[in-house]
Amino acid sequence: MSNRTFTMIKPDAVRAGNIGNILKMINDAGFRIVAMKLSKMSMERAGEFYAVHSERPFYGELCEFMSSGPIVAAILEKDNAVEDFRKLIGATNPAQAEEGTIRKAYATSVGENAVHGSDSDENAAIEGAFHFSGTEMF
């Protein structure tokens, strides 16, 4: 169990102006932001980040979407960070997400689901290192 996880506010939520609302939900849930930046992934970088899905039929569409506009990448800290954040973001399909979750409030579809959250401690470390150098974490 780790005290850190990784998240991205995806291009759909950034375009819709929901950065502040999502960050408030994260803070209100007791997470501390230890690194954060607004950036835009190229198609190549999106492909690298989502390489684990490269054989899946939605891979190309996912990379196009994730490189379609700015994202907010962040590393969050809290006891039981990965599991607690997965609960906070809710189900991938916003129609199935519980009330009070980020995706219930801000996602519009399975494909445009507002936020990414690491699914394991190992992936949280890998994904955080993909977006941040050691000097960018506090």
mmCIF file of the C-alpha atoms, coordinates in Angstrom:
data_MODEL
# 
_entry.id   MODEL 
# 
loop_
_atom_site.group_PDB 
_atom_site.id 
_atom_site.type_symbol 
_atom_site.label_atom_id 
_atom_site.label_alt_id 
_atom_site.label_comp_id 
_atom_site.label_asym_id 
_atom_site.label_entity_id 
_atom_site.label_seq_id 
_atom_site.pdbx_PDB_ins_code 
_atom_site.Cartn_x 
_atom_site.Cartn_y 
_atom_site.Cartn_z 
_atom_site.occupancy 
_atom_site.B_iso_or_equiv 
_atom_site.pdbx_formal_charge 
_atom_site.auth_seq_id 
_atom_site.auth_comp_id 
_atom_site.auth_asym_id 
_atom_site.auth_atom_id 
_atom_site.pdbx_PDB_model_num 
ATOM 1   C CA . MET A 1 1   ? 0.000   0.000  0.000   1.00 0.00 ? 1   MET A CA 1 
ATOM 2   C CA . SER A 1 2   ? 1.396   3.356  -1.058  1.00 0.00 ? 2   SER A CA 1 
ATOM 3   C CA . ASN A 1 3   ? 0.695   6.864  0.076   1.00 0.00 ? 3   ASN A CA 1 
ATOM 4   C CA . ARG A 1 4   ? 0.849   8.250  -3.474  1.00 0.00 ? 4   ARG A CA 1 
ATOM 5   C CA . THR A 1 5   ? -1.145  7.915  -6.642  1.00 0.00 ? 5   THR A CA 1 
ATOM 6   C CA . PHE A 1 6   ? -1.193  9.567  -10.060 1.00 0.00 ? 6   PHE A CA 1 
ATOM 7   C CA . THR A 1 7   ? -4.070  11.310 -11.795 1.00 0.00 ? 7   THR A CA 1 
ATOM 8   C CA . MET A 1 8   ? -4.753  13.260 -14.942 1.00 0.00 ? 8   MET A CA 1 
ATOM 9   C CA . ILE A 1 9   ? -7.649  15.587 -15.521 1.00 0.00 ? 9   ILE A CA 1 
ATOM 10  C CA . LYS A 1 10  ? -8.399  14.676 -19.120 1.00 0.00 ? 10  LYS A CA 1 
ATOM 11  C CA . PRO A 1 11  ? -8.902  17.035 -22.097 1.00 0.00 ? 11  PRO A CA 1 
ATOM 12  C CA . ASP A 1 12  ? -12.715 16.846 -21.912 1.00 0.00 ? 12  ASP A CA 1 
ATOM 13  C CA . ALA A 1 13  ? -12.812 18.073 -18.308 1.00 0.00 ? 13  ALA A CA 1 
ATOM 14  C CA . VAL A 1 14  ? -10.167 20.739 -18.986 1.00 0.00 ? 14  VAL A CA 1 
ATOM 15  C CA . ARG A 1 15  ? -12.157 21.998 -22.015 1.00 0.00 ? 15  ARG A CA 1 
ATOM 16  C CA . ALA A 1 16  ? -15.339 22.092 -19.915 1.00 0.00 ? 16  ALA A CA 1 
ATOM 17  C CA . GLY A 1 17  ? -13.635 24.287 -17.297 1.00 0.00 ? 17  GLY A CA 1 
ATOM 18  C CA . ASN A 1 18  ? -13.806 21.697 -14.522 1.00 0.00 ? 18  ASN A CA 1 
ATOM 19  C CA . ILE A 1 19  ? -10.186 21.791 -13.289 1.00 0.00 ? 19  ILE A CA 1 
ATOM 20  C CA . GLY A 1 20  ? -11.013 23.797 -10.159 1.00 0.00 ? 20  GLY A CA 1 
ATOM 21  C CA . ASN A 1 21  ? -14.098 21.743 -9.293  1.00 0.00 ? 21  ASN A CA 1 
ATOM 22  C CA . ILE A 1 22  ? -12.202 18.461 -9.647  1.00 0.00 ? 22  ILE A CA 1 
ATOM 23  C CA . LEU A 1 23  ? -9.237  19.730 -7.626  1.00 0.00 ? 23  LEU A CA 1 
ATOM 24  C CA . LYS A 1 24  ? -11.658 20.827 -4.889  1.00 0.00 ? 24  LYS A CA 1 
ATOM 25  C CA . MET A 1 25  ? -13.141 17.319 -4.745  1.00 0.00 ? 25  MET A CA 1 
ATOM 26  C CA . ILE A 1 26  ? -9.613  15.892 -4.510  1.00 0.00 ? 26  ILE A CA 1 
ATOM 27  C CA . ASN A 1 27  ? -8.643  18.270 -1.701  1.00 0.00 ? 27  ASN A CA 1 
ATOM 28  C CA . ASP A 1 28  ? -11.933 17.780 0.134   1.00 0.00 ? 28  ASP A CA 1 
ATOM 29  C CA . ALA A 1 29  ? -11.313 14.005 0.071   1.00 0.00 ? 29  ALA A CA 1 
ATOM 30  C CA . GLY A 1 30  ? -8.095  14.540 2.030   1.00 0.00 ? 30  GLY A CA 1 
ATOM 31  C CA . PHE A 1 31  ? -5.519  14.229 -0.741  1.00 0.00 ? 31  PHE A CA 1 
ATOM 32  C CA . ARG A 1 32  ? -2.453  16.470 -0.768  1.00 0.00 ? 32  ARG A CA 1 
ATOM 33  C CA . ILE A 1 33  ? -1.121  17.517 -4.168  1.00 0.00 ? 33  ILE A CA 1 
ATOM 34  C CA . VAL A 1 34  ? 2.639   16.881 -4.258  1.00 0.00 ? 34  VAL A CA 1 
ATOM 35  C CA . ALA A 1 35  ? 3.127   17.624 -7.982  1.00 0.00 ? 35  ALA A CA 1 
ATOM 36  C CA . MET A 1 36  ? 0.903   19.202 -10.606 1.00 0.00 ? 36  MET A CA 1 
ATOM 37  C CA . LYS A 1 37  ? 1.198   20.686 -14.085 1.00 0.00 ? 37  LYS A CA 1 
ATOM 38  C CA . LEU A 1 38  ? -0.885  21.711 -17.058 1.00 0.00 ? 38  LEU A CA 1 
ATOM 39  C CA . SER A 1 39  ? 0.554   20.232 -20.247 1.00 0.00 ? 39  SER A CA 1 
ATOM 40  C CA . LYS A 1 40  ? -0.417  18.748 -23.584 1.00 0.00 ? 40  LYS A CA 1 
ATOM 41  C CA . MET A 1 41  ? 0.659   15.282 -24.621 1.00 0.00 ? 41  MET A CA 1 
ATOM 42  C CA . SER A 1 42  ? 1.643   14.676 -28.214 1.00 0.00 ? 42  SER A CA 1 
ATOM 43  C CA . MET A 1 43  ? 0.129   11.688 -29.987 1.00 0.00 ? 43  MET A CA 1 
ATOM 44  C CA . GLU A 1 44  ? 3.472   9.918  -29.492 1.00 0.00 ? 44  GLU A CA 1 
ATOM 45  C CA . ARG A 1 45  ? 3.566   10.627 -25.728 1.00 0.00 ? 45  ARG A CA 1 
ATOM 46  C CA . ALA A 1 46  ? -0.061  9.537  -25.346 1.00 0.00 ? 46  ALA A CA 1 
ATOM 47  C CA . GLY A 1 47  ? 0.857   6.330  -27.165 1.00 0.00 ? 47  GLY A CA 1 
ATOM 48  C CA . GLU A 1 48  ? 3.750   5.751  -24.770 1.00 0.00 ? 48  GLU A CA 1 
ATOM 49  C CA . PHE A 1 49  ? 1.612   6.438  -21.713 1.00 0.00 ? 49  PHE A CA 1 
ATOM 50  C CA . TYR A 1 50  ? -1.158  4.074  -22.854 1.00 0.00 ? 50  TYR A CA 1 
ATOM 51  C CA . ALA A 1 51  ? 1.143   1.437  -24.401 1.00 0.00 ? 51  ALA A CA 1 
ATOM 52  C CA . VAL A 1 52  ? -0.406  -1.185 -22.133 1.00 0.00 ? 52  VAL A CA 1 
ATOM 53  C CA . HIS A 1 53  ? -3.583  -0.810 -24.239 1.00 0.00 ? 53  HIS A CA 1 
ATOM 54  C CA . SER A 1 54  ? -1.833  -0.899 -27.633 1.00 0.00 ? 54  SER A CA 1 
ATOM 55  C CA . GLU A 1 55  ? -3.512  -4.154 -28.703 1.00 0.00 ? 55  GLU A CA 1 
ATOM 56  C CA . ARG A 1 56  ? -7.011  -3.017 -27.700 1.00 0.00 ? 56  ARG A CA 1 
ATOM 57  C CA . PRO A 1 57  ? -9.428  -1.735 -30.348 1.00 0.00 ? 57  PRO A CA 1 
ATOM 58  C CA . PHE A 1 58  ? -9.852  1.661  -28.645 1.00 0.00 ? 58  PHE A CA 1 
ATOM 59  C CA . TYR A 1 59  ? -6.107  2.427  -28.434 1.00 0.00 ? 59  TYR A CA 1 
ATOM 60  C CA . GLY A 1 60  ? -5.907  4.810  -31.420 1.00 0.00 ? 60  GLY A CA 1 
ATOM 61  C CA . GLU A 1 61  ? -9.034  6.692  -30.395 1.00 0.00 ? 61  GLU A CA 1 
ATOM 62  C CA . LEU A 1 62  ? -7.737  6.935  -26.813 1.00 0.00 ? 62  LEU A CA 1 
ATOM 63  C CA . CYS A 1 63  ? -4.409  8.388  -27.961 1.00 0.00 ? 63  CYS A CA 1 
ATOM 64  C CA . GLU A 1 64  ? -6.158  10.881 -30.240 1.00 0.00 ? 64  GLU A CA 1 
ATOM 65  C CA . PHE A 1 65  ? -8.437  11.988 -27.422 1.00 0.00 ? 65  PHE A CA 1 
ATOM 66  C CA . MET A 1 66  ? -5.647  12.291 -24.855 1.00 0.00 ? 66  MET A CA 1 
ATOM 67  C CA . SER A 1 67  ? -3.559  14.404 -27.249 1.00 0.00 ? 67  SER A CA 1 
ATOM 68  C CA . SER A 1 68  ? -6.531  16.572 -28.296 1.00 0.00 ? 68  SER A CA 1 
ATOM 69  C CA . GLY A 1 69  ? -5.982  19.249 -25.661 1.00 0.00 ? 69  GLY A CA 1 
ATOM 70  C CA . PRO A 1 70  ? -4.334  20.129 -22.383 1.00 0.00 ? 70  PRO A CA 1 
ATOM 71  C CA . ILE A 1 71  ? -4.385  17.796 -19.381 1.00 0.00 ? 71  ILE A CA 1 
ATOM 72  C CA . VAL A 1 72  ? -3.610  18.413 -15.727 1.00 0.00 ? 72  VAL A CA 1 
ATOM 73  C CA . ALA A 1 73  ? -1.219  15.781 -14.403 1.00 0.00 ? 73  ALA A CA 1 
ATOM 74  C CA . ALA A 1 74  ? -0.874  15.412 -10.642 1.00 0.00 ? 74  ALA A CA 1 
ATOM 75  C CA . ILE A 1 75  ? 0.633   13.205 -7.980  1.00 0.00 ? 75  ILE A CA 1 
ATOM 76  C CA . LEU A 1 76  ? -1.526  12.909 -4.902  1.00 0.00 ? 76  LEU A CA 1 
ATOM 77  C CA . GLU A 1 77  ? -0.633  11.822 -1.404  1.00 0.00 ? 77  GLU A CA 1 
ATOM 78  C CA . LYS A 1 78  ? -2.832  10.230 1.262   1.00 0.00 ? 78  LYS A CA 1 
ATOM 79  C CA . ASP A 1 79  ? -2.883  6.988  3.231   1.00 0.00 ? 79  ASP A CA 1 
ATOM 80  C CA . ASN A 1 80  ? -4.207  4.227  0.940   1.00 0.00 ? 80  ASN A CA 1 
ATOM 81  C CA . ALA A 1 81  ? -3.950  6.685  -1.966  1.00 0.00 ? 81  ALA A CA 1 
ATOM 82  C CA . VAL A 1 82  ? -4.566  4.381  -4.946  1.00 0.00 ? 82  VAL A CA 1 
ATOM 83  C CA . GLU A 1 83  ? -7.619  2.632  -3.539  1.00 0.00 ? 83  GLU A CA 1 
ATOM 84  C CA . ASP A 1 84  ? -9.145  5.775  -2.043  1.00 0.00 ? 84  ASP A CA 1 
ATOM 85  C CA . PHE A 1 85  ? -8.658  7.724  -5.269  1.00 0.00 ? 85  PHE A CA 1 
ATOM 86  C CA . ARG A 1 86  ? -10.214 4.939  -7.364  1.00 0.00 ? 86  ARG A CA 1 
ATOM 87  C CA . LYS A 1 87  ? -13.287 5.205  -5.117  1.00 0.00 ? 87  LYS A CA 1 
ATOM 88  C CA . LEU A 1 88  ? -13.335 8.990  -5.500  1.00 0.00 ? 88  LEU A CA 1 
ATOM 89  C CA . ILE A 1 89  ? -13.196 8.927  -9.302  1.00 0.00 ? 89  ILE A CA 1 
ATOM 90  C CA . GLY A 1 90  ? -15.932 6.295  -9.675  1.00 0.00 ? 90  GLY A CA 1 
ATOM 91  C CA . ALA A 1 91  ? -16.725 3.809  -12.413 1.00 0.00 ? 91  ALA A CA 1 
ATOM 92  C CA . THR A 1 92  ? -15.306 4.318  -15.907 1.00 0.00 ? 92  THR A CA 1 
ATOM 93  C CA . ASN A 1 93  ? -18.859 4.592  -17.229 1.00 0.00 ? 93  ASN A CA 1 
ATOM 94  C CA . PRO A 1 94  ? -20.315 7.732  -15.621 1.00 0.00 ? 94  PRO A CA 1 
ATOM 95  C CA . ALA A 1 95  ? -23.809 6.233  -15.859 1.00 0.00 ? 95  ALA A CA 1 
ATOM 96  C CA . GLN A 1 96  ? -22.633 3.525  -13.447 1.00 0.00 ? 96  GLN A CA 1 
ATOM 97  C CA . ALA A 1 97  ? -20.581 5.822  -11.195 1.00 0.00 ? 97  ALA A CA 1 
ATOM 98  C CA . GLU A 1 98  ? -21.837 6.450  -7.680  1.00 0.00 ? 98  GLU A CA 1 
ATOM 99  C CA . GLU A 1 99  ? -23.156 9.847  -6.611  1.00 0.00 ? 99  GLU A CA 1 
ATOM 100 C CA . GLY A 1 100 ? -20.411 12.013 -5.161  1.00 0.00 ? 100 GLY A CA 1 
ATOM 101 C CA . THR A 1 101 ? -17.705 10.684 -7.494  1.00 0.00 ? 101 THR A CA 1 
ATOM 102 C CA . ILE A 1 102 ? -15.745 12.802 -9.953  1.00 0.00 ? 102 ILE A CA 1 
ATOM 103 C CA . ARG A 1 103 ? -16.946 10.846 -12.976 1.00 0.00 ? 103 ARG A CA 1 
ATOM 104 C CA . LYS A 1 104 ? -20.596 11.021 -11.908 1.00 0.00 ? 104 LYS A CA 1 
ATOM 105 C CA . ALA A 1 105 ? -20.249 14.793 -11.649 1.00 0.00 ? 105 ALA A CA 1 
ATOM 106 C CA . TYR A 1 106 ? -18.013 15.595 -14.640 1.00 0.00 ? 106 TYR A CA 1 
ATOM 107 C CA . ALA A 1 107 ? -17.671 12.697 -17.109 1.00 0.00 ? 107 ALA A CA 1 
ATOM 108 C CA . THR A 1 108 ? -19.845 12.637 -20.209 1.00 0.00 ? 108 THR A CA 1 
ATOM 109 C CA . SER A 1 109 ? -19.163 9.114  -21.535 1.00 0.00 ? 109 SER A CA 1 
ATOM 110 C CA . VAL A 1 110 ? -16.988 6.033  -21.146 1.00 0.00 ? 110 VAL A CA 1 
ATOM 111 C CA . GLY A 1 111 ? -14.475 7.557  -23.578 1.00 0.00 ? 111 GLY A CA 1 
ATOM 112 C CA . GLU A 1 112 ? -14.588 11.074 -22.141 1.00 0.00 ? 112 GLU A CA 1 
ATOM 113 C CA . ASN A 1 113 ? -14.569 10.220 -18.465 1.00 0.00 ? 113 ASN A CA 1 
ATOM 114 C CA . ALA A 1 114 ? -12.918 13.346 -17.015 1.00 0.00 ? 114 ALA A CA 1 
ATOM 115 C CA . VAL A 1 115 ? -10.045 11.773 -15.038 1.00 0.00 ? 115 VAL A CA 1 
ATOM 116 C CA . HIS A 1 116 ? -7.474  9.028  -15.018 1.00 0.00 ? 116 HIS A CA 1 
ATOM 117 C CA . GLY A 1 117 ? -6.445  7.337  -11.795 1.00 0.00 ? 117 GLY A CA 1 
ATOM 118 C CA . SER A 1 118 ? -3.678  4.775  -11.334 1.00 0.00 ? 118 SER A CA 1 
ATOM 119 C CA . ASP A 1 119 ? -4.927  1.236  -10.745 1.00 0.00 ? 119 ASP A CA 1 
ATOM 120 C CA . SER A 1 120 ? -2.027  -0.003 -8.594  1.00 0.00 ? 120 SER A CA 1 
ATOM 121 C CA . ASP A 1 121 ? 0.836   1.268  -6.472  1.00 0.00 ? 121 ASP A CA 1 
ATOM 122 C CA . GLU A 1 122 ? 3.278   0.071  -9.127  1.00 0.00 ? 122 GLU A CA 1 
ATOM 123 C CA . ASN A 1 123 ? 1.469   1.911  -11.941 1.00 0.00 ? 123 ASN A CA 1 
ATOM 124 C CA . ALA A 1 124 ? 1.140   5.036  -9.791  1.00 0.00 ? 124 ALA A CA 1 
ATOM 125 C CA . ALA A 1 125 ? 4.934   5.186  -9.486  1.00 0.00 ? 125 ALA A CA 1 
ATOM 126 C CA . ILE A 1 126 ? 5.461   4.510  -13.209 1.00 0.00 ? 126 ILE A CA 1 
ATOM 127 C CA . GLU A 1 127 ? 2.826   7.014  -14.345 1.00 0.00 ? 127 GLU A CA 1 
ATOM 128 C CA . GLY A 1 128 ? 4.020   9.702  -11.943 1.00 0.00 ? 128 GLY A CA 1 
ATOM 129 C CA . ALA A 1 129 ? 7.606   9.293  -13.172 1.00 0.00 ? 129 ALA A CA 1 
ATOM 130 C CA . PHE A 1 130 ? 6.363   9.522  -16.779 1.00 0.00 ? 130 PHE A CA 1 
ATOM 131 C CA . HIS A 1 131 ? 5.086   13.062 -16.161 1.00 0.00 ? 131 HIS A CA 1 
ATOM 132 C CA . PHE A 1 132 ? 7.323   14.402 -13.378 1.00 0.00 ? 132 PHE A CA 1 
ATOM 133 C CA . SER A 1 133 ? 11.002  14.507 -12.499 1.00 0.00 ? 133 SER A CA 1 
ATOM 134 C CA . GLY A 1 134 ? 12.076  14.093 -8.894  1.00 0.00 ? 134 GLY A CA 1 
ATOM 135 C CA . THR A 1 135 ? 12.637  17.844 -8.563  1.00 0.00 ? 135 THR A CA 1 
ATOM 136 C CA . GLU A 1 136 ? 8.996   18.526 -9.492  1.00 0.00 ? 136 GLU A CA 1 
ATOM 137 C CA . MET A 1 137 ? 7.551   16.634 -6.512  1.00 0.00 ? 137 MET A CA 1 
ATOM 138 C CA . PHE A 1 138 ? 7.199   18.265 -3.115  1.00 0.00 ? 138 PHE A CA 1 
# 
